[in-house]
Amino acid sequence: MTEGISTALAFRHLEGGPRVRAIQRHGWVQVASTVCIALGFLVIYTNKANNGKQHFTSLHGKVGNINTWLAVATPVGGIFSFRKLGLITCLPEPWHPFIKWLHRCVSCRIERCSMSVSGAIPCCQDKTRGQCVCSIRPVFIRMLPLSDNPTALFMQLGLLTWMLALVTVQLVLPHKAIM
């Protein structure tokens, strides 16, 4: 999602054909992001079902569940916002700016909430791995407030997303629920 938001921030100043192409690129990045989110959710849900564990019992699970469904639903706002597809013309003209604003606002909030949820990973029993996650939390929490340069912030968050993903994979793969 961070990469998609970065591309969206980059085309805000463009006009005409280059803007349309940039919006299309943004759309495809977000489609890939949504597919990854849905697959991740499916893997986690299936893993818990296979191991007979309850779903959505922790705060992390509950917020993650809500965030996942919102993240999957948000592209609908983007599809309506993209004038070239023509769907927005089905709605009254005075609604158009609000729909576009809502898409941007909700997308950014979901992205920030995703970062919070992924930073809320509880520490493992292994103190070395637990220390690793606990040391990453302050780094990304310091990055959450909006900066004067949103493009730079989202680029940093994109890099941080990959870093958190790598750490999460290292924490999850040797876990007894996966093996």
Secondary structure, 3 states (H helix, E strand, C coil): CHHHHHHHHHCCCCCHHHHHHHHHHHHHHHHHHHHHHHHHHHHHHHHHHHCCCCCCCCHHHHHHHHHHHHHHHHHHHHHHHCHHHCHHHHCCHHHHHHHHHHHHHHHHHHHHHHHHHHHCCCCCCCHHHHHHHHHHHHHHHHHCCCCCCHHHHHHHHHHHHHHHHHHHHHHHCCCCCCC
